[in-house]
Amino acid sequence: MAAEANSYDTWFRMKVKAALEDARAETSQVQVMQAAQALIDAKRRVEPKS
C-alpha cells in the first residue's frame, strides 16, 4: 500500500506541475458559465416541455 501511495503522490504532483506550467490560453470561469448557459438555452429552445 505504501508503494501505491507513493506512486500516486508522484503522479499527482507531476499532473499539478504540468497544469501550472501549461501555457495555453486560460478560460475564465465567466466564459465557461456563459458557454454552459448558452448550451442550456439552446437545448430548451429545441425540446418542448412535457
PyMOL commands that set and color helices and strands:
alter all, ss='L'
color gray80, all
select helices_A, chain A and resi 2-21+29-46
alter helices_A, ss='H'
color red, helices_A
deselect
rebuild
show_as cartoon
